[in-house]
Amino acid sequence: MSGFCGFAGCKLSNAESIITAMLDTIAHRGQNIETYSNEKVTLGLRSEDEHQCNLTLVFDGEIYNKPDLCARLEEKGYIFNTSSYAEVILRLYEEYGTEMLQHLRGIFSFALYDAGADKFFCARDTFGVKPFYYTRVESGFIFGSEIKSFFPHPNFEPIVNTEALGQYLTFQYSVLNETFFKGVYKLPAGHYLIWENETIQITRYNRHLFAPVDTGMDIAVENIDNAVQDTVARQMFSPGGNDEIGSFLSGGVDSGYVSAVFSENGGNRTFTVGFDYDNYNEIEYAKTLSDQLGLENVSKIISTDEYWESLSKIQYYMDEPLADPASVAFYFACREASKHVKIAFSGEGADEFFGGYNIYKEPLSLQHYTRLPLSFRRWIASVVKKLPSKIKGRNFLIRGAKAVEERFIGNAYIFSQEERDRLLKFKPEQSPMDITRPYYDRVKHEDDITKMQFLDIHLWLTDDILLQADKMSAVHGLKLRVPLMDREVFNAALRLPVKYRVTKKETKVAFRKAAAKHLPPETAWRKKLGFPVPIRIWLREEKYYNIVKSHFTGDAAEKYFHIDGLMSLLDEHYKGKQDNSRKIWTVYVFLLWHEEFIRGGTS
């Protein structure tokens, strides 16, 4: 776990003091500091590991096929003087140039300064597990693992990007490449960036294309299990031995599968959090499964007050607003784990790769209805829209009149375009479909389930699930490993026919069968629950209603929103007339973020 920042072309006389101040903002990412500066570039790194910076490279992440790469490079005559990932990256670049990225199996982001060519080569891993941000300033270029590291730079000014706010209200996360800070961009997952002659060029170096091959279920399951076992085994290393590694565990199949294979490789401890509410606590499931696997389970009940009291600082560490309530729970899970271990496994990626969300069943439930002419289905939808929302089958008929590209923008759909446009004092330039269209266009000949998975892999997974995974673990100095997001695990997923992913009755079919080799049947086939958080209940309590109300009627809210619209949402929910909890939460989280980063609400 590391964090880096740097800049080029800014011509500052006090570059060393600026990079030190920038590094201070990401002190949580590591105690060791290394810097490099010449008349053209300045680099800085914070790391828990020694020697991750080799003068011209700053790197965050891990390369799991490092021994294989070193052996291959040594055969070509390269000599390694350290055990660092940084040296492997440098030698690979010397040998292969930008094609080096095709050889890496791991999670990473880095910035490499090629002094001979006077250019930067920066890259982000295939799925975006590790973040990379950048911005242009005058003739210069600033980059880093976290946006907050830009704040001490004298040429950087934080200004709210209102277009990002508009899209966030629908998606619940920052979905654009341009972040909530005007002019600050995310390097997309699976892309690299070249800075040369004061210009930026961005190139995609990989393509996630499904290529199903019907080898039969047994072989498909064997391929998945072999890949999962291999990647967990590869990642079972730590400087202090296996006692420094743990695994997060809910009662579900994804973390259960990882924890089971983790146990088979010598792991001994799992971590679980929950809430003191019925239906919002999986601790007993996790404890039971841990006992069955021979693992010690460490658990924590998150109190309502500590959840709410943590919200502001969590938005600061997140860099951008994220209205996923589970992200706060993950903060506490990481905090608990960090008291016992330095490294933790987590089960991200399986739902998107293998077809795990219940919404992926929808194309199968609609398949008979969608055989009717589209014009007829649209006419029916126009009629039933006028009926009360509680009428059974109304939503089915409305959604069935839309193509998947119209009805699915990802796992979160908070405000519709019409709702957000009524609520905001400005009109966003893009519709949600404008955001999703380029991804759908790349898989326009695929079936609807594959299209939905493809969209979630590129948006929801990277910008929600993995954002919180990196930021919440980094806060606590915890090195997070996500073995199900390994290249070979993903390749096994890409070869699965749809019928091995999703049926009318089940999700992640082949994946569950693979997991069942290591787990009790009741866990392998347990229905997906997500990570439930009781915000619906809290927002009907006077204390938390009033906390939110104070923000909904404040200066920042007045700047961006119609206050009467916000209060209508809040009051309807409080009085039990509607469940507006996710809408309220999305706005509230933005206002907390604004309070942390945009002083006085003047930007």
DRENRO-854993 format. One record per atom (N, C-alpha, C): residue in three letters; x, y, z. Coordinates in steps of 0.1 Angstrom, whole numbers, plus 5000, padded with zeros to 4 digits. Atoms other than C-alpha are relative to their C-alpha. Layout:
alaXYZ
...
% end
This chain:
met500949885000
met500050005000
met500950125000
ser499249885002
ser501550334988
ser499150114995
gly500649895006
gly500650674976
gly501050094994
phe499049925007
phe502350904952
phe499450134995
cys500549885006
cys502151254937
cys501350064993
gly498949935007
gly504251474914
gly499550104990
phe500349905010
phe504351744888
phe501150024991
ala499049985010
ala506151844857
ala499650134993
gly500149885008
gly506652164837
gly499450125007
cys500649894993
cys505552394865
cys501050115004
lys499049904998
lys508852584869
lys499950075014
leu500149944986
leu508752634907
leu501349995007
ser498749994993
ser511752744927
ser500049925013
asn500150074987
asn510452574959
asn499349864998
ala500650135004
ala509552234943
ala500149905012
glu499850104989
glu510952034972
glu499050025012
ser500949984989
ser508852204999
ser498649974995
ile501350035005
ile505752174977
ile499749854999
ile500350145001
ile506151804971
ile499949945014
thr500150054987
thr506651755008
thr498650035006
ala501349964995
ala503451945016
ala498949914993
met500950095007
met501651734989
met500049865007
leu499950134994
leu502951415005
leu499450005014
asp500650004987
asp501751525039
asp498549985000
thr501450025001
thr498151515027
thr499649864999
ile500350145002
ile498451145020
ile500949925010
ala499150064990
ala500451055052
ala499449865004
his500650134996
his497950765058
his500449894991
arg499650105009
arg499350585028
arg501449945003
gly498750064997
gly502750515043
gly500950105008
gln499149924991
gln505450635068
gln501350044992
asn498749975007
asn508450615044
asn499850104989
ile500149895010
ile509050925022
ile501249994991
glu498949985010
glu511150944990
glu499650104990
thr500349905010
thr511351234967
thr501150014990
tyr499049985010
tyr513151324935
tyr499650134993
ser500349875007
ser513451664918
ser501150044991
asn499049935008
asn515251814889
asn499450134994
glu500649885005
glu514652124868
glu498749984992
lys501250035008
lys511851954849
lys498949935007
val501050084993
val510051714872
val500249995015
thr499950034985
thr509351644909
thr499149895003
leu500750124996
leu508251314923
leu500049985015
gly500050034986
gly507151204957
gly499249875003
leu500750124997
leu506150874973
leu499949985015
arg500250054986
arg504750755006
arg499849854999
ser500250145001
ser505050385013
ser500349935013
glu499750084988
glu504950125040
glu501249914997
asp498950095004
asp507649935020
asp501250094997
glu498849935004
glu511250045016
glu500349994985
his499450015014
his512750114981
his498949974990
gln501050015011
gln509550144961
gln500250114990
cys499749895009
cys510850454944
cys501449994995
asn498650015006
asn513850434920
asn500350124992
leu499749865006
leu514350804913
leu499050044989
thr500849965011
thr512350804881
thr498649935000
leu501350085000
leu509350584891
leu499450015014
val500850024987
val506650614918
val498949904997
phe500850115003
phe504450314921
phe499149965012
asp500950044989
asp501450194942
asp499449864995
gly500750125004
gly500249834941
gly500949885003
glu499350134999
glu501549474938
glu500049934987
ile499950085013
ile502749254909
ile500149865005
tyr500050144994
tyr501848894917
tyr500749904991
asn499250095008
asn503748744888
asn501550055000
lys498749945000
lys506948924898
lys501149894999
pro499050105001
pro509048604903
pro500249954985
asp499950045014
asp508148494868
asp500650104991
leu499549895008
leu508948834853
leu501550025002
cys498649994997
cys512248854871
cys500949894993
ala499250115006
ala513348514859
ala500150024984
arg500049985014
arg512348604823
arg501050114996
leu499149895003
leu514248934824
leu501549965003
glu498650044997
glu517348774840
glu500549914989
glu499650085011
glu517448534811
glu500450094988
lys499749905010
lys517648844789
lys501250085004
gly498849934996
gly520648974809
gly499850115010
tyr500249904990
tyr519049204834
tyr500449965013
ile499650034986
ile520349224869
ile499250085009
phe500949934990
phe518149314899
phe500850035012
asn499349964988
asn519649504928
asn499150015012
thr500949994988
thr516549524950
thr498949894997
ser501150095001
ser513449314956
ser498750084997
ser501249915001
ser511049604948
ser499349984987
tyr500850005012
tyr508249614923
tyr500550104991
ala499549885008
ala509649944911
ala501049964990
glu498950045009
glu512749784897
glu499549914989
val500650085010
val510649524879
val499450084989
ile500749915009
ile508549794863
ile501050074991
leu499049935008
leu511649984852
leu500749914989
arg499350095010
arg513349684836
arg499049954989
leu500950035010
leu510149584819
leu499850114989
tyr500149895009
tyr509849924804
tyr501250014991
glu498850005008
glu513449914792
glu499949894989
glu500150115009
glu512649584775
glu498950014990
tyr501250005009
tyr509149634761
tyr499350134997
gly500749875002
gly508250004763
gly498649995006
thr501349994995
thr504550064768
thr499349864999
glu500550145001
glu503849694758
glu500249925013
met499750074988
met505149604792
met498749975008
leu501250014992
leu501649644806
leu499349864997
gln500650135003
gln500549324788
gln500649885008
his499350114992
his502949124810
his499750005015
leu500249984985
leu501749244844
leu498749935005
arg501250074993
arg499449034867
arg500050065014
gly500049944987
gly498549254896
gly499150125000
ile500849884998
ile497049574909
ile501050125001
phe498949905000
phe498949904902
phe499550134994
ser500049875007
ser499150264893
ser501450055001
phe498649954998
phe502450434886
phe500250124990
ala499549895009
ala504250734870
ala501549984998
leu498650035004
leu507550664852
leu500550124992
tyr499449895007
tyr509650954841
tyr501249944991
asp499050045009
asp511750864810
asp500850124997
ala499249885001
ala514551124813
ala500650014986
gly499549995014
gly516051034779
gly499150054990
ala501049955009
ala512851104761
ala499350125005
asp500749894993
asp511751374786
asp498549994999
lys501450025000
lys508351224790
lys499649915012
phe500650094989
phe506051054816
phe499249894993
phe500950115004
phe504550714811
phe499349965013
cys500850034988
cys501750664836
cys498949904996
ala501050115003
ala499350364839
ala499249965012
arg500950054990
arg496550214858
arg499649864997
asp500250155003
asp495749844862
asp498749984993
thr501150045009
thr493149664841
thr498750045005
phe501449974995
phe490149714864
phe500050135008
gly500049874993
gly491250034882
gly499949975015
val500050034986
val491849874916
val500850125007
lys499249894995
lys494550144922
lys499650134992
pro500449875006
pro493550514915
pro501250084994
phe499049905006
phe495450774894
phe499250124995
tyr500649885003
tyr494451134891
tyr501050104994
tyr499149915006
tyr495851414870
tyr499350134996
thr500649885004
thr495251774860
thr501150094993
arg499149905007
arg496752044837
arg500050135007
val499949874994
val498052364852
val501050084992
glu499249925009
glu499352634828
glu500749904991
ser499350095009
ser502152444809
ser500449885008
gly499550114992
gly502452184837
gly498949895001
phe500850124998
phe500951854848
phe500249955014
ile499950054986
ile500151734883
ile499349875000
phe500650144999
phe499351374892
phe500149955014
gly499950064986
gly498751164923
gly499049895002
ser500950114996
ser497050874940
ser498750055006
glu501249934994
glu494651114957
glu499950144996
ile500149865005
ile493251444946
ile500450105011
lys499749904990
lys493751604980
lys501550045000
ser498549975000
ser497551584974
ser500250124990
phe499849895009
phe497051854947
phe499850145007
phe500449884993
phe495752114972
phe501250095004
pro498849924997
pro499252234984
pro500750064988
his499349945012
his500352304948
his499550144997
pro500549865002
pro500252674942
pro499250034987
asn500749985012
asn498852634907
asn498749934999
phe501350085000
phe495852424917
phe499050085008
glu501249944993
glu492452574926
glu498949904999
pro501150105000
pro489652344937
pro498750074996
ile501349945005
ile486452434918
ile499049884997
val501050115002
val483252214918
val499749994986
asn500550035013
asn482452044886
asn498649965001
thr501450024998
thr478752074885
thr499449894991
glu500550115009
glu478351824856
glu500249875007
ala499850124992
ala479851564879
ala498949985010
leu501150004990
leu477251654905
leu498749954993
gly501250045007
gly474451614880
gly500049854997
gln500050145003
gln475551264870
gln500049925013
tyr499950074987
tyr476351164906
tyr498649975006
leu501350024994
leu472751214916
leu499249884994
thr500650115006
thr471750944892
thr500749875003
phe499250134998
phe474650694896
phe500449975014
gln499550004986
gln475550764933
gln501550005002
tyr498549994999
tyr479250784925
tyr500450094988
ser499449915010
ser481551004904
ser500249914987
val500050095011
val480950844870
val500850054988
leu499349945012
leu482751084846
leu501549995002
asn498550004999
asn486451084839
asn500450135006
glu499749874993
glu486451454850
glu499349995013
thr500550034987
thr486051434887
thr499150125005
phe500749894994
phe484151664911
phe500850135001
phe499249885001
phe487051904908
phe500250034986
lys499949965014
lys486952094876
lys501449994995
gly498750015006
gly489852004854
gly500949885005
val499350114994
val490951704875
val499349874994
tyr500650115007
tyr490551374857
tyr500649875007
lys499550134997
lys490751004865
lys500649944988
leu499650085011
leu492950794843
leu499149885000
pro501050125000
pro490450524832
pro500849875002
ala499450134998
ala491150174842
ala500449944987
gly499550065012
gly493149974817
gly500550104990
his499549905009
his494650284802
his501450055004
tyr498749934996
tyr498050454801
tyr500050144994
leu499949855003
leu498950824798
leu501550034996
ile498749945004
ile501950984780
ile499950155001
trp499849864999
trp502951334790
trp501350034992
glu498849975007
glu505351474764
glu499750134992
asn500149875006
asn505951824750
asn498750075004
glu501249934995
glu503251964772
glu498749964995
thr501350055004
thr500551744758
thr499849865006
ile500450134994
ile498651444772
ile499449914989
gln500650105009
gln497851134752
gln499649885008
ile500550114992
ile495750854767
ile499649894990
thr500250125008
thr495550504753
thr499549885008
arg500550124993
arg493550194762
arg500949894996
tyr499150115003
tyr495849894765
tyr499349875001
asn500750135000
asn493249624771
asn498650014997
arg501450005004
arg489749524761
arg499349885007
his500750114993
his487349324782
his498949954991
leu501050055009
leu485449124756
leu499749865004
phe500450144997
phe483448814765
phe500149924987
ala499850105011
ala484248514743
ala499649865004
pro500550134995
pro482048224754
pro500449884992
val499750135006
val483147874748
val499349895009
asp500850094993
asp480747594758
asp500849875002
thr499250124998
thr483247334772
thr499349905009
gly500750084990
gly480547194795
gly500250055014
met500049944987
met479747294830
met501249955009
asp498950054992
asp482347064847
asp501350064997
ile498749945004
ile485247204828
ile500050145003
ala500149864997
ala484047554832
ala500250035015
val499849994985
val483847504870
val501449975004
glu498650034997
glu487247344871
glu501050124996
asn499249885004
asn488747644852
asn499950115010
ile500249904990
ile487247884877
ile500849975013
asp499450044987
asp488447694907
asp501550004999
asn498550005002
asn491947644893
asn500550145001
ala499549875000
ala492248014887
ala499950075014
val500149944986
val490948114922
val501049945009
gln499050064992
gln493147864939
gln501450054997
asp498749955003
asp496147984920
asp500350145004
thr499849864996
thr495648354926
thr500150025015
val500049994986
val494948314963
val501449955005
ala498750054996
ala498148104967
ala501150094996
arg499049905004
arg500148364948
arg500150125009
gln500149884992
gln498948634971
gln500249975015
met499850044986
met499648445004
met501450035004
phe498749974995
phe502848625012
phe500050135008
ser499949874992
ser503848895037
ser501450005007
pro498749994993
pro507049015053
pro500149935013
gly499950064986
gly506048885087
gly499349875001
gly500650135000
gly504448555077
gly498550014999
asn501450015002
asn500848435073
asn499250065011
asp500749954990
asp499848565107
asp499750154998
glu500249865003
glu499948915092
glu498950024989
ile501050005011
ile497248825066
ile498649965006
gly501450044996
gly493448815072
gly499150004988
ser500950005011
ser490348795051
ser498750055005
phe501449954996
phe487048985052
phe499049894996
leu501050105002
leu484048765055
leu498650045004
ser501449994997
ser480348815052
ser499449865001
gly500550145000
gly477948525051
gly499849954986
gly500250035014
gly478048525013
gly501049914993
val499250095007
val479648314986
val501350064996
asp498849945005
asp482248564973
asp501150005011
ser499050004990
ser484148635005
ser500249865007
gly499950134995
gly483348285017
gly501049914992
tyr499150075009
tyr485148134987
tyr501450045002
val498649954998
val488148354991
val500549955014
ser499650034986
ser488248285029
ser500349855001
ala499850155000
ala487947905023
ala501449974994
val498850035006
val490847894999
val501250065008
phe499049944991
phe492748135022
phe500349915011
ser499850104989
ser492247885050
ser500849884996
glu499350115005
glu493547605029
glu501550034997
asn498649965002
asn496747805023
asn500650055013
gly499349964987
gly497447865060
gly499450125006
gly500649894994
gly495248165067
gly499249965012
asn500650044988
asn493748175101
asn499050105006
arg500849904994
arg491648495107
arg499150074990
thr500949925008
thr488548665093
thr499450115008
phe500549884994
phe486848995099
phe498650034995
thr501449975004
thr483149095099
thr499550125008
val500749904992
val481149395108
val498549994997
gly501550005002
gly477349445112
gly499450115008
phe500849904993
phe474649665127
phe499149935010
asp500850064990
asp472549605158
asp498550014996
tyr501450005005
tyr469349565137
tyr499749864994
asp500350125007
asp467549255125
asp500150034985
asn499949995014
asn468249195088
asn501250094995
tyr498849915004
tyr471349425089
tyr501349955007
asn498850054993
asn473849195105
asn500249854996
glu499650135005
glu475648895090
glu501149945008
ile498950044991
ile478048845119
ile499849855004
glu500350144996
glu476348515130
glu500349904988
tyr499750085012
tyr476548375094
tyr501649994999
ala498650005001
ala480248475093
ala500749925010
lys499450084989
lys481048325127
lys499849854997
thr500350145003
thr479347995117
thr500949954989
leu499150055011
leu481247975084
leu501450005004
ser498650004995
ser484548065101
ser500249875008
asp499850124993
asp484047785125
asp500149884991
gln500050115009
gln483247545097
gln501349994992
leu498849995008
leu486447655079
leu501249995009
gly498950014991
gly488547635110
gly500850145002
leu499449875000
leu489148015111
leu499550075012
glu500449914989
glu489048265140
glu499350124993
asn500749895005
asn486448535133
asn500050125010
val500049874992
val486848895147
val498950084994
ser501249925005
ser483649095145
ser499850135008
lys500349884993
lys482349435154
lys498650054996
ile501349945002
ile478949585158
ile500250154998
ile499849865002
ile478949935143
ile498750075006
ser501149934994
ser476850165165
ser499550114990
thr500549905008
thr474550415149
thr500750145001
asp499349874998
asp476250715164
asp501450004994
glu498750005006
glu479750615154
glu500050004985
tyr500249995015
tyr478550555118
tyr499850144996
trp500349865004
trp477050905116
trp501250095003
glu498949914996
glu480051065134
glu501249994990
ser498950035008
ser482450915109
ser499850064986
leu500349975014
leu480751045077
leu500850114994
ser499249895006
ser482551375072
ser501449964997
lys498650045003
lys486051235076
lys500149904989
ile499950105010
ile485250945054
ile499850064986
gln500149935013
gln484151185026
gln501350074996
tyr498749935003
tyr487451365030
tyr501049894995
tyr499150115005
tyr489351035026
tyr499649954986
met500550065012
met487250934997
met500350094988
asp499649915010
asp488251244977
asp498850064992
glu501349965007
glu484851254958
glu498849945008
pro501250064993
pro481351194971
pro499749864995
leu500450135003
leu480350834972
leu498849965009
ala501250024991
ala476750764984
ala499649865002
asp500250144997
asp477150394987
asp500149985015
pro499950014986
pro476250335024
pro500949895005
ala499150114996
ala478250015025
ala501550055001
ser498649965000
ser481450215019
ser500450055015
val499849964986
val481150355055
val500249875009
ala499850124992
ala480750005069
ala501449944996
phe498750065004
phe483849895049
phe501250085007
tyr499049924992
tyr485750185067
tyr500249935013
phe499950064987
phe484950015100
phe500649864999
ala499450135001
ala485849675087
ala501550014998
cys498649985001
cys489249795076
cys500750055013
arg499549954987
arg489749975109
arg500249885009
glu499950114991
glu489049655128
glu501149904996
ala499050095005
ala491249445106
ala501450055002
ser498749944999
ser494149685108
ser500649995014
lys499550024986
lys494349625146
lys500749875001
his499550144999
his495349265139
his500949964989
val499250045012
val496849235104
val500550124992
lys499549905009
lys498749435078
lys499449984986
ile500550035014
ile497149265047
ile498749935002
ala501350074999
ala493549155041
ala499549974986
phe500650045012
phe491848965013
phe498550055000
ser501449965001
ser488449085000
ser499549944987
gly500650085010
gly485948934976
gly499450084988
glu500549925011
glu485349224951
glu500249934986
gly499950045014
gly484649144914
gly499249884995
ala500750125004
ala482848814914
ala498650034994
asp501349975005
asp479348964909
asp500050054985
glu499949955014
glu480449164878
glu500549914990
phe499450105009
phe482548894863
phe499149884997
phe500750135002
phe480348594868
phe498550015000
gly501449985001
gly476848744868
gly499349985013
gly500550024986
gly475948784905
gly498950085004
tyr501049914995
tyr473449064907
tyr498649954995
asn501350055004
asn469748974907
asn499450074988
ile500549935011
ile469049244882
ile500449944987
tyr499550075013
tyr470949034856
tyr499049894996
lys501050105004
lys467948794857
lys498950074991
glu501149935006
glu465649064843
glu499849974985
pro500250045014
pro466348994806
pro499349874998
leu500750135002
leu465248634811
leu498650015004
ser501449994996
ser462048734829
ser499250084990
leu500749925010
leu461248974801
leu500049944986
gln499750055013
gln462148754772
gln498749974992
his501350035008
his458548644763
his499350124997
tyr500749885003
tyr457048984767
tyr500750084989
thr499349915010
thr459749154746
thr499949944986
arg500350055013
arg458748934717
arg498950074993
leu501149925006
leu455749154712
leu500650124993
pro499549885007
pro456249454689
pro500350115009
leu499649894991
leu458049744705
leu499050115001
ser501049895001
ser455449994694
ser498849975009
phe501150054991
phe452749784712
phe500450015014
arg499550004986
arg454849754744
arg500150155005
arg499949864996
arg455450134744
arg498650065002
trp501449954997
trp451650194741
trp499549955013
ile500450054987
ile450949964770
ile500750085011
ala499349934989
ala453650144791
ala499450145002
ser500649864999
ser452050484783
ser498749995007
val501350014993
val448750354797
val500249975014
val499850044986
val450050184828
val500750105009
lys499349894992
lys452250484838
lys499050095007
lys501149914994
lys448950664846
lys499449935012
leu500650074989
leu448050394871
leu500850025013
pro499349994988
pro449050404908
pro501249915000
ser498750085001
ser452650284914
ser499949875008
lys500150134992
lys451450004938
lys499349894992
ile500750105008
ile449549824910
ile501049894996
lys499150115003
lys451149484906
lys500249984985
gly499750025014
gly452949434873
gly500350134992
arg499949875007
arg453049804865
arg501550024995
asn498649985003
asn456849824867
asn500649914989
phe499650105010
phe457349504846
phe499650054986
leu500549955013
leu455249654818
leu500750124995
ile499349885004
ile457049984818
ile501449974996
arg498650035003
arg460549834819
arg500149914987
gly500150095012
gly459549574792
gly499950084988
ala500249925012
ala458849864768
ala501350074997
lys498849935002
lys462449974770
lys501149904996
ala498850085002
ala465649834755
ala500950005012
val499150004988
val468349734780
val500850135001
glu499349885000
glu470250044770
glu499350115006
glu500949904994
glu467350254782
glu499849985015
arg500550034986
arg466450074814
arg501149985010
phe499050044991
phe469849984828
phe501250094999
ile498849915000
ile472550234838
ile501149955010
gly499150054990
gly474150014864
gly499249965012
asn500750054988
asn473449874898
asn499350105009
ala500649904993
ala472550204913
ala499350104990
tyr500749905008
tyr469850434898
tyr499250085010
ile500549924989
ile469050704923
ile498950104995
phe500949905006
phe467451004906
phe499949974985
ser500150005015
ser465950974871
ser500450134995
gln499649875006
gln466951244847
gln499050115003
glu501049894998
glu463651424851
glu500050045015
glu499949974986
glu463951404889
glu501250095004
arg498849924997
arg467451544891
arg499950144994
asp500149875007
asp466751824866
asp499050095007
arg501049924992
arg463751934888
arg500750055013
leu499549974987
leu465851924919
leu501250104999
leu498849915001
leu468952114906
leu499750134995
lys500149865005
lys469352484899
lys500750024987
phe499349995013
phe471352404868
phe499649874992
lys500450115008
lys470752164839
lys501349934995
pro498850075004
pro473451894834
pro500049994984
glu499950015015
glu474751874798
glu499749864994
gln500150145005
gln474551494795
gln498949935008
ser500950094993
ser471851244802
ser500749875004
pro499350124996
pro472650914819
pro500349914988
met499750095012
met472350734785
met501250064992
asp498849955007
asp475050974771
asp501249945007
ile498950054993
ile477350834798
ile500249854996
thr499950145002
thr476550464792
thr500149964985
arg500050045014
arg476250474754
arg501349954994
pro498850055005
pro479950434746
pro500449865004
tyr499750134996
tyr480150124766
tyr499049904994
tyr501050085007
tyr476949974752
tyr500449984985
asp499650015014
asp478250054717
asp501149904997
arg498950105001
arg481349834723
arg499549865001
val500650134999
val479049534730
val498649994994
lys501349995005
lys476149614708
lys499449874994
his500450125006
his476049264693
his499849895010
glu500150104989
glu476049084727
glu498649995005
asp501350024994
asp473048954746
asp499950105012
asp500349894990
asp471449184772
asp500749975014
ile499350034987
ile472949004803
ile501550044999
thr498649965002
thr476449044789
thr500250154999
lys499949865000
lys475849404781
lys499950075014
met500249944986
met474749474817
met501349975008
gln498850034993
gln477849294830
gln501150094995
phe498949925006
phe480149484806
phe499950155006
leu500249864995
leu478649824818
leu500550005014
asp499750004985
asp479049734855
asp501549985002
ile498650014999
ile482649624850
ile500750134998
his499349885004
his483649954835
his499650125008
leu500549884992
leu481550194857
leu499849965014
trp500350034986
trp480050054889
trp501249945007
leu498950064993
leu482949824897
leu501250095003
thr498849914999
thr485750074891
thr499750125009
asp500249874994
asp484150394904
asp499250005013
asp500650014987
asp482150264933
asp500749905009
ile499550114992
ile483249924946
ile501550015002
leu498650004998
leu486949964940
leu500550135006
leu499649874994
leu487150334949
leu499949985015
gln500150014985
gln485850254984
gln501049905005
ala499150104995
ala488049944987
ala501450065002
asp498749944999
asp491250144980
asp500150115011
lys499949894991
lys490450454999
lys499849965015
met500350034986
met488950295030
met501149915006
ser498950084994
ser491850045034
ser501250095002
ala498949914999
ala494450315028
ala500050085012
val500249924988
val493050525056
val500749935012
his499550074988
his494050255081
his501349924998
gly498750065003
gly497350155065
gly499949854997
leu500250155003
leu495849815054
leu500249984985
lys499750045013
lys497149655023
lys498949904996
leu501250085004
leu494049515005
leu500349924987
arg499850095012
arg494249224980
arg498649954996
val501350045006
val491349134957
val500249894990
pro499650125008
pro492148784944
pro499049974989
leu500950035011
leu488948744924
leu500150094989
met499849915011
met489949034903
met501349984992
asp498850045007
asp493048854890
asp499749984985
arg500150015014
arg493648844853
arg499549864995
glu500450135004
glu493248464851
glu498649965004
val501450024996
val490048454871
val499150074991
phe500849935009
phe488648714848
phe499949924986
asn500050075013
asn489748514817
asn499049875001
ala501050114999
ala487748214831
ala498650054999
ala501349955001
ala484748434834
ala499650044986
leu500349955014
leu485048574799
leu499649884991
arg500350125008
arg484748214785
arg498749935003
leu501250064995
leu481548134803
leu498850044990
pro501349975006
pro478348104782
pro499050065010
val501049934991
val475448314796
val499349905009
lys500850104992
lys473647994808
lys500849955012
tyr499150044989
tyr476647924831
tyr500250125010
arg500049884992
arg476348274845
arg498750035007
val501349964995
val472648354850
val498949914994
thr501250075004
thr469448154849
thr498850085006
lys501249944994
lys465848254858
lys500049995015
lys500050034985
lys466448104893
lys501250035007
glu498849994993
glu470048154900
glu501050104993
thr498949925005
thr473048394896
thr501349935003
lys498650054998
lys476748314893
lys500049855001
val500350144999
val475847954885
val501449925001
ala498750075001
ala479347824875
ala500950035012
phe499249954989
phe481048034901
phe499649935014
arg500550064988
arg478847894929
arg500449855001
lys499650145000
lys479547544918
lys501549985003
ala498650004996
ala483247614920
ala500250025014
ala499949974986
ala482847764954
ala499649885009
ala500650114993
ala480847464965
ala501149895002
lys499050104997
lys484047254963
lys500750035013
his499249954988
his485347454993
his499050045011
leu500949944990
leu482147575011
leu498849915002
pro501350074998
pro479047425027
pro499050054990
pro501049975011
pro476147415002
pro499150125004
glu500949894996
glu474047665023
glu500750144998
thr499349885003
thr476847925018
thr500250024985
ala499849995015
ala477647844981
ala498850054993
trp501249975008
trp474047884971
trp499150105008
arg500849904992
arg472948154996
arg499750124991
lys500549885008
lys470948444980
lys500950125003
lys499249884998
lys472948764975
lys499250105007
leu500749904992
leu472149025001
leu500750144998
gly499349885000
gly474749294994
gly500550035014
phe499749974987
phe475749485025
phe499050105005
pro501149914996
pro472549625040
pro500450095012
val499849904990
val472749945060
val498750075003
pro501449964996
pro469750075080
pro499750154998
ile500249855001
ile469650435066
ile498550034999
arg501449985001
arg465950395059
arg499450025014
ile500449994986
ile465350345096
ile500550135006
trp499449884993
trp467650615108
trp499350134995
leu500549875006
leu466150885085
leu498550025005
arg501449984995
arg462750825102
arg500150035016
glu499849964986
glu464350915136
glu500250155001
glu499949854999
glu464051275148
glu501450055000
lys498649964999
lys467751305156
lys500750014987
tyr499350005013
tyr468951215122
tyr499350074989
tyr500849915008
tyr466151385104
tyr500550145001
asn499649874998
asn467251705120
asn501450034995
ile498649985005
ile470951655112
ile500050024985
val500149995015
val470051605075
val499350134996
lys500849885003
lys467551895076
lys501050125001
ser499249894998
ser470252135088
ser500950024988
his499249995012
his472352055057
his499150034988
phe500949985012
phe469352055033
phe499650155000
thr500449864999
thr468652415044
thr501250095001
gly498849924998
gly472252535045
gly500450074987
asp499649925012
asp474152765021
asp500449924988
ala499550085012
ala475752485000
ala498849944993
ala501250065006
ala472352324994
ala499350114992
glu500649895007
glu470952664985
glu500750034987
lys499349975012
lys473652704959
lys499749914988
tyr500150095011
tyr472952394939
tyr498649944999
phe501350075000
phe469452264948
phe498850105003
his501349934995
his465852384951
his499749945014
ile500150054986
ile465452364989
ile498649945002
asp501350064998
asp461752294987
asp499949854995
gly499950145005
gly462451984966
gly500749915010
leu499250084990
leu465051864991
leu499149975012
met500750024988
met462751915020
met498749914998
ser501150095003
ser459851745003
ser500449855000
leu499450134999
leu462051434999
leu500149955014
leu499750034986
leu463051445035
leu498849985008
asp501250014992
asp459651505050
asp499149884996
glu500850115005
glu457851245028
glu500649875007
his499450124994
his460350985041
his499850005015
tyr500149994985
tyr460251105077
tyr498649965005
lys501450034996
lys456451075078
lys499549864995
gly500450145004
gly456550725062
gly499249994987
lys500850005013
lys454850825029
lys500749944989
gln499250055010
gln457750725007
gln501349955006
asp498650034996
asp461050545010
asp500950084991
asn499049925007
asn463350824998
asn501449995005
ser498850004993
ser466250715018
ser501350014991
arg498850005009
arg468750654989
arg500150144994
lys499949875006
lys467850984973
lys500550115011
ile499649914990
ile468251175006
ile501549985003
trp498750034996
trp471450995014
trp501050064989
thr499149955011
thr472951084980
thr500350155000
val499849854999
val472351454984
val500850035013
tyr499449974988
tyr473451455020
tyr501549975000
val498650035002
val476751285012
val500850104992
phe499349895007
phe477551544986
phe500250125008
leu499949884992
leu476851825010
leu501149985011
leu498950024990
leu479251665036
leu501350014993
trp498849995008
trp481851635009
trp500350154997
his499849865003
his481351994999
his500550085012
glu499649934988
glu481752105035
glu501549975003
glu498750044998
glu485051915037
glu501050074990
phe499049965010
phe486652035005
phe499850154994
ile500349875007
ile484952354992
ile499750105011
arg500249924988
arg485352605021
arg499150114997
gly501049895001
gly482452835025
gly499049994989
gly500950025011
gly480652694995
gly500050114990
thr499949895009
thr481952964973
thr500449964986
ser499550045014
ser483252764943
ser498949974991
% end
